[in-house]
């Protein structure tokens, strides 16, 4: 006759519990998963969407398209060429997206035209940190231009960090003018 030790009894109970759990199955083939039915919501736009629609006409995306050929040619000397940033940030603010879109349109119309995007910071922080932040700002603008169809060969991102301030001063007004990316012809 076998004597049970405490550890062997626990092991036997654990194995029995495991087998009991594996023994019960539920057949889900007869059951249907709940499906949510949605009807399209009417929009207030004058034109129906023309891109991103399937064969059934249902839009698949709410992404706004940018028509770079909407207007005639743009004069390069009238374009805004500066994008300003928040403190310690390289995120392009919505208010500067038209600046990038206008420059992208100009570059897409003139494939021979090239821009240098200079990233700048305010005077706060170390030189290495500000050079890196300036580079991230310039690259953020370059990526935005590339997403709008500008060729990589047309743009170059460089950083000057805090070395070339636009405004001299040691207050928030001066710092705000120095946190920028400038788009310059090359």
Phi and psi restraints in degrees (value plus and minus 20) as a CYANA .aco file:
   2 UNK   PHI    -108.0   -68.0
   2 UNK   PSI     115.3   155.3
   3 UNK   PHI    -117.5   -77.5
   3 UNK   PSI     120.2   160.2
   4 UNK   PHI    -115.0   -75.0
   4 UNK   PSI     108.3   148.3
   5 UNK   PHI    -115.4   -75.4
   5 UNK   PSI     146.5   186.5
   6 UNK   PHI     -82.4   -42.4
   6 UNK   PSI     -63.9   -23.9
   7 UNK   PHI     -89.2   -49.2
   7 UNK   PSI     -57.1   -17.1
   8 UNK   PHI     -90.3   -50.3
   8 UNK   PSI     -52.7   -12.7
   9 UNK   PHI     -87.0   -47.0
   9 UNK   PSI     -61.0   -21.0
  10 UNK   PHI     -87.0   -47.0
  10 UNK   PSI     -58.8   -18.8
  11 UNK   PHI     -85.3   -45.3
  11 UNK   PSI     -59.2   -19.2
  12 UNK   PHI     -86.7   -46.7
  12 UNK   PSI     -62.5   -22.5
  13 UNK   PHI     -84.3   -44.3
  13 UNK   PSI     -60.0   -20.0
  14 UNK   PHI     -85.0   -45.0
  14 UNK   PSI     -61.5   -21.5
  15 UNK   PHI     -85.9   -45.9
  15 UNK   PSI     -58.5   -18.5
  16 UNK   PHI     -85.9   -45.9
  16 UNK   PSI     -60.2   -20.2
  17 UNK   PHI     -86.1   -46.1
  17 UNK   PSI     -60.3   -20.3
  18 UNK   PHI     -84.0   -44.0
  18 UNK   PSI     -64.3   -24.3
  19 UNK   PHI     -87.5   -47.5
  19 UNK   PSI     -54.2   -14.2
  20 UNK   PHI     -87.0   -47.0
  20 UNK   PSI     -58.6   -18.6
  21 UNK   PHI     -88.8   -48.8
  21 UNK   PSI     -53.6   -13.6
  22 UNK   PHI     -98.9   -58.9
  22 UNK   PSI     -41.0    -1.0
  23 UNK   PHI     -95.7   -55.7
  23 UNK   PSI     -41.4    -1.4
  24 UNK   PHI    -118.8   -78.8
  24 UNK   PSI     104.7   144.7
  25 UNK   PHI    -148.4  -108.4
  25 UNK   PSI     134.2   174.2
  26 UNK   PHI    -137.6   -97.6
  26 UNK   PSI     110.3   150.3
  27 UNK   PHI    -103.5   -63.5
  27 UNK   PSI      93.9   133.9
  28 UNK   PHI    -118.4   -78.4
  28 UNK   PSI     -16.9    23.1
  29 UNK   PHI     -88.9   -48.9
  29 UNK   PSI     -45.6    -5.6
  30 UNK   PHI    -103.8   -63.8
  30 UNK   PSI     -38.7     1.3
  31 UNK   PHI    -113.4   -73.4
  31 UNK   PSI     123.9   163.9
  32 UNK   PHI    -124.8   -84.8
  32 UNK   PSI     118.5   158.5
  33 UNK   PHI     -92.6   -52.6
  33 UNK   PSI     121.4   161.4
  34 UNK   PHI     -84.8   -44.8
  34 UNK   PSI     117.2   157.2
  35 UNK   PHI    -138.4   -98.4
  35 UNK   PSI     111.9   151.9
  36 UNK   PHI    -107.9   -67.9
  36 UNK   PSI     109.9   149.9
  37 UNK   PHI    -122.4   -82.4
  37 UNK   PSI     105.7   145.7
  38 UNK   PHI    -142.0  -102.0
  38 UNK   PSI     122.9   162.9
  39 UNK   PHI    -126.7   -86.7
  39 UNK   PSI     125.1   165.1
  40 UNK   PHI     -81.7   -41.7
  40 UNK   PSI     120.9   160.9
  41 UNK   PHI    -110.9   -70.9
  41 UNK   PSI     112.8   152.8
  42 UNK   PHI     -89.2   -49.2
  42 UNK   PSI     117.4   157.4
  43 UNK   PHI    -124.8   -84.8
  43 UNK   PSI     145.0   185.0
  44 UNK   PHI    -118.3   -78.3
  44 UNK   PSI      -8.1    31.9
  45 UNK   PHI     -96.2   -56.2
  45 UNK   PSI     130.5   170.5
  46 UNK   PHI     -95.9   -55.9
  46 UNK   PSI     -54.7   -14.7
  47 UNK   PHI    -123.9   -83.9
  47 UNK   PSI     122.1   162.1
  48 UNK   PHI     -92.1   -52.1
  48 UNK   PSI     133.3   173.3
  49 UNK   PHI     -84.2   -44.2
  49 UNK   PSI     119.2   159.2
  50 UNK   PHI    -129.5   -89.5
  50 UNK   PSI     -35.8     4.2
  51 UNK   PHI    -140.5  -100.5
  51 UNK   PSI     133.2   173.2
  52 UNK   PHI      59.3    99.3
  52 UNK   PSI      -3.4    36.6
  53 UNK   PHI    -121.8   -81.8
  53 UNK   PSI     128.3   168.3
  54 UNK   PHI    -108.6   -68.6
  54 UNK   PSI    -198.0  -158.0
  55 UNK   PHI     -82.2   -42.2
  55 UNK   PSI     -48.2    -8.2
  56 UNK   PHI    -100.0   -60.0
  56 UNK   PSI     -28.3    11.7
  57 UNK   PHI      71.3   111.3
  57 UNK   PSI     -16.1    23.9
  58 UNK   PHI    -105.8   -65.8
  58 UNK   PSI     104.0   144.0
  59 UNK   PHI     -86.6   -46.6
  59 UNK   PSI     119.3   159.3
  60 UNK   PHI    -120.1   -80.1
  60 UNK   PSI     -32.7     7.3
  61 UNK   PHI    -165.3  -125.3
  61 UNK   PSI     132.3   172.3
  62 UNK   PHI    -126.5   -86.5
  62 UNK   PSI       2.4    42.4
  63 UNK   PHI     -96.1   -56.1
  63 UNK   PSI     111.3   151.3
  64 UNK   PHI    -102.6   -62.6
  64 UNK   PSI     109.8   149.8
  65 UNK   PHI    -108.6   -68.6
  65 UNK   PSI     131.5   171.5
  66 UNK   PHI    -133.0   -93.0
  66 UNK   PSI     101.7   141.7
  67 UNK   PHI    -113.8   -73.8
  67 UNK   PSI      83.8   123.8
  68 UNK   PHI     -95.4   -55.4
  68 UNK   PSI     -33.3     6.7
  69 UNK   PHI    -125.8   -85.8
  69 UNK   PSI      -1.5    38.5
  70 UNK   PHI     -83.5   -43.5
  70 UNK   PSI     -65.2   -25.2
  71 UNK   PHI    -127.0   -87.0
  71 UNK   PSI     153.2   193.2
  72 UNK   PHI     -91.1   -51.1
  72 UNK   PSI    -189.9  -149.9
  73 UNK   PHI     -80.6   -40.6
  73 UNK   PSI     132.7   172.7
  74 UNK   PHI    -128.0   -88.0
  74 UNK   PSI     117.6   157.6
  75 UNK   PHI     -98.9   -58.9
  75 UNK   PSI     106.8   146.8
  76 UNK   PHI     -84.6   -44.6
  76 UNK   PSI     -51.4   -11.4
  77 UNK   PHI     -96.1   -56.1
  77 UNK   PSI     -32.6     7.4
  78 UNK   PHI    -119.8   -79.8
  78 UNK   PSI     -24.4    15.6
  79 UNK   PHI     -94.6   -54.6
  79 UNK   PSI     120.4   160.4
  80 UNK   PHI     -89.8   -49.8
  80 UNK   PSI     120.8   160.8
  81 UNK   PHI    -146.0  -106.0
  81 UNK   PSI      -6.3    33.7
  82 UNK   PHI    -148.2  -108.2
  82 UNK   PSI     115.0   155.0
  83 UNK   PHI    -137.5   -97.5
  83 UNK   PSI     103.5   143.5
  84 UNK   PHI    -118.0   -78.0
  84 UNK   PSI     131.7   171.7
  85 UNK   PHI    -145.5  -105.5
  85 UNK   PSI     139.0   179.0
  86 UNK   PHI     -95.9   -55.9
  86 UNK   PSI     146.5   186.5
  87 UNK   PHI     -79.4   -39.4
  87 UNK   PSI     112.7   152.7
  88 UNK   PHI      35.9    75.9
  88 UNK   PSI      17.6    57.6
  89 UNK   PHI    -158.7  -118.7
  89 UNK   PSI     130.9   170.9
  90 UNK   PHI    -146.2  -106.2
  90 UNK   PSI       3.8    43.8
  91 UNK   PHI    -106.4   -66.4
  91 UNK   PSI     108.3   148.3
  92 UNK   PHI     -97.6   -57.6
  92 UNK   PSI     104.8   144.8
  93 UNK   PHI     -96.5   -56.5
  93 UNK   PSI     131.0   171.0
  94 UNK   PHI     -76.5   -36.5
  94 UNK   PSI     -53.7   -13.7
  95 UNK   PHI     -87.1   -47.1
  95 UNK   PSI     -36.3     3.7
  96 UNK   PHI    -124.4   -84.4
  96 UNK   PSI     -19.1    20.9
  97 UNK   PHI     -84.1   -44.1
  97 UNK   PSI     -56.1   -16.1
  98 UNK   PHI     -82.5   -42.5
  98 UNK   PSI     -51.5   -11.5
  99 UNK   PHI     -82.3   -42.3
  99 UNK   PSI     -66.2   -26.2
 100 UNK   PHI     -87.9   -47.9
 100 UNK   PSI     -62.0   -22.0
 101 UNK   PHI     -83.1   -43.1
 101 UNK   PSI     -61.1   -21.1
 102 UNK   PHI     -85.5   -45.5
 102 UNK   PSI     -62.3   -22.3
 103 UNK   PHI     -88.4   -48.4
 103 UNK   PSI     -54.7   -14.7
 104 UNK   PHI     -85.2   -45.2
 104 UNK   PSI     -59.5   -19.5
 105 UNK   PHI     -83.2   -43.2
 105 UNK   PSI     -63.8   -23.8
 106 UNK   PHI     -81.6   -41.6
 106 UNK   PSI     -65.5   -25.5
 107 UNK   PHI     -87.5   -47.5
 107 UNK   PSI     -54.5   -14.5
 108 UNK   PHI     -93.4   -53.4
 108 UNK   PSI     -46.4    -6.4
 109 UNK   PHI     -98.6   -58.6
 109 UNK   PSI     -49.2    -9.2
 110 UNK   PHI    -142.2  -102.2
 110 UNK   PSI      67.2   107.2
 111 UNK   PHI     -85.1   -45.1
 111 UNK   PSI     -37.3     2.7
 112 UNK   PHI    -105.3   -65.3
 112 UNK   PSI     -32.3     7.7
 113 UNK   PHI     -97.7   -57.7
 113 UNK   PSI     122.5   162.5
 114 UNK   PHI    -152.3  -112.3
 114 UNK   PSI     127.0   167.0
 115 UNK   PHI    -145.4  -105.4
 115 UNK   PSI     127.0   167.0
 116 UNK   PHI    -127.5   -87.5
 116 UNK   PSI     110.7   150.7
 117 UNK   PHI    -125.1   -85.1
 117 UNK   PSI      93.6   133.6
 118 UNK   PHI    -118.1   -78.1
 118 UNK   PSI     101.7   141.7
 119 UNK   PHI    -113.6   -73.6
 119 UNK   PSI     112.9   152.9
 120 UNK   PHI    -150.8  -110.8
 120 UNK   PSI     136.9   176.9
 121 UNK   PHI    -152.1  -112.1
 121 UNK   PSI     152.1   192.1
 122 UNK   PHI    -102.4   -62.4
 122 UNK   PSI    -199.6  -159.6
 123 UNK   PHI     -97.0   -57.0
 123 UNK   PSI     -32.0     8.0
 124 UNK   PHI     -94.7   -54.7
 124 UNK   PSI     121.7   161.7
 125 UNK   PHI      77.3   117.3
 125 UNK   PSI     146.6   186.6
 126 UNK   PHI     -95.3   -55.3
 126 UNK   PSI     143.1   183.1
 127 UNK   PHI     -82.9   -42.9
 127 UNK   PSI     -65.1   -25.1
 128 UNK   PHI     -84.6   -44.6
 128 UNK   PSI     -62.9   -22.9
 129 UNK   PHI     -82.0   -42.0
 129 UNK   PSI     -64.2   -24.2
 130 UNK   PHI     -89.2   -49.2
 130 UNK   PSI     -54.0   -14.0
 131 UNK   PHI     -83.4   -43.4
 131 UNK   PSI     -62.1   -22.1
 132 UNK   PHI     -85.7   -45.7
 132 UNK   PSI     -63.3   -23.3
 133 UNK   PHI     -85.7   -45.7
 133 UNK   PSI     -60.8   -20.8
 134 UNK   PHI     -81.8   -41.8
 134 UNK   PSI     -58.5   -18.5
 135 UNK   PHI     -85.8   -45.8
 135 UNK   PSI     -61.4   -21.4
 136 UNK   PHI     -83.9   -43.9
 136 UNK   PSI     -56.9   -16.9
 137 UNK   PHI     -86.0   -46.0
 137 UNK   PSI     -65.0   -25.0
 138 UNK   PHI     -83.5   -43.5
 138 UNK   PSI     -61.7   -21.7
 139 UNK   PHI     -88.8   -48.8
 139 UNK   PSI     -51.6   -11.6
 140 UNK   PHI     -84.1   -44.1
 140 UNK   PSI     -62.1   -22.1
 141 UNK   PHI     -87.7   -47.7
 141 UNK   PSI     -61.5   -21.5
 142 UNK   PHI     -81.9   -41.9
 142 UNK   PSI     -62.0   -22.0
 143 UNK   PHI     -83.4   -43.4
 143 UNK   PSI     -60.3   -20.3
 144 UNK   PHI     -84.0   -44.0
 144 UNK   PSI     -61.5   -21.5
 145 UNK   PHI     -83.6   -43.6
 145 UNK   PSI     -62.4   -22.4
 146 UNK   PHI     -83.3   -43.3
 146 UNK   PSI     -58.3   -18.3
 147 UNK   PHI     -85.3   -45.3
 147 UNK   PSI     -43.0    -3.0
 148 UNK   PHI    -113.8   -73.8
 148 UNK   PSI      -9.0    31.0
 149 UNK   PHI      81.8   121.8
 149 UNK   PSI     -16.5    23.5
 150 UNK   PHI     -96.2   -56.2
 150 UNK   PSI     117.7   157.7
 151 UNK   PHI     -94.6   -54.6
 151 UNK   PSI     125.0   165.0
 152 UNK   PHI     -79.1   -39.1
 152 UNK   PSI     -51.6   -11.6
 153 UNK   PHI     -89.8   -49.8
 153 UNK   PSI     -33.7     6.3
 154 UNK   PHI    -109.2   -69.2
 154 UNK   PSI     -33.3     6.7
 155 UNK   PHI    -149.6  -109.6
 155 UNK   PSI     126.4   166.4
 156 UNK   PHI    -158.2  -118.2
 156 UNK   PSI     110.2   150.2
 157 UNK   PHI    -122.9   -82.9
 157 UNK   PSI     105.7   145.7
 158 UNK   PHI    -152.5  -112.5
 158 UNK   PSI     139.2   179.2
 159 UNK   PHI    -142.4  -102.4
 159 UNK   PSI     118.4   158.4
 160 UNK   PHI    -135.3   -95.3
 160 UNK   PSI     -21.0    19.0
 161 UNK   PHI      36.0    76.0
 161 UNK   PSI    -149.1  -109.1
 162 UNK   PHI    -118.7   -78.7
 162 UNK   PSI     -10.6    29.4
 163 UNK   PHI     -95.7   -55.7
 163 UNK   PSI     -42.2    -2.2
 164 UNK   PHI    -147.4  -107.4
 164 UNK   PSI      54.5    94.5
 165 UNK   PHI     -88.0   -48.0
 165 UNK   PSI     123.4   163.4
 166 UNK   PHI     -99.3   -59.3
 166 UNK   PSI     -51.5   -11.5
 167 UNK   PHI    -152.9  -112.9
 167 UNK   PSI     113.7   153.7
 168 UNK   PHI    -103.5   -63.5
 168 UNK   PSI     119.2   159.2
 169 UNK   PHI     133.8   173.8
 169 UNK   PSI     142.8   182.8
 170 UNK   PHI    -146.7  -106.7
 170 UNK   PSI      21.6    61.6
 171 UNK   PHI    -154.7  -114.7
 171 UNK   PSI     153.0   193.0
 172 UNK   PHI     -81.5   -41.5
 172 UNK   PSI     -55.8   -15.8
 173 UNK   PHI     -82.7   -42.7
 173 UNK   PSI     -63.0   -23.0
 174 UNK   PHI     -90.2   -50.2
 174 UNK   PSI     -63.7   -23.7
 175 UNK   PHI     -80.8   -40.8
 175 UNK   PSI     -59.6   -19.6
 176 UNK   PHI     -82.8   -42.8
 176 UNK   PSI     -55.3   -15.3
 177 UNK   PHI     -95.1   -55.1
 177 UNK   PSI     -41.7    -1.7
 178 UNK   PHI    -109.4   -69.4
 178 UNK   PSI     -37.7     2.3
 179 UNK   PHI    -105.3   -65.3
 179 UNK   PSI      71.5   111.5
 180 UNK   PHI    -173.8  -133.8
 180 UNK   PSI     147.1   187.1
 181 UNK   PHI    -147.3  -107.3
 181 UNK   PSI     107.2   147.2
 182 UNK   PHI    -127.7   -87.7
 182 UNK   PSI     115.3   155.3
 183 UNK   PHI    -120.3   -80.3
 183 UNK   PSI      94.7   134.7
 184 UNK   PHI    -143.8  -103.8
 184 UNK   PSI     123.0   163.0
 185 UNK   PHI     -85.9   -45.9
 185 UNK   PSI     125.3   165.3
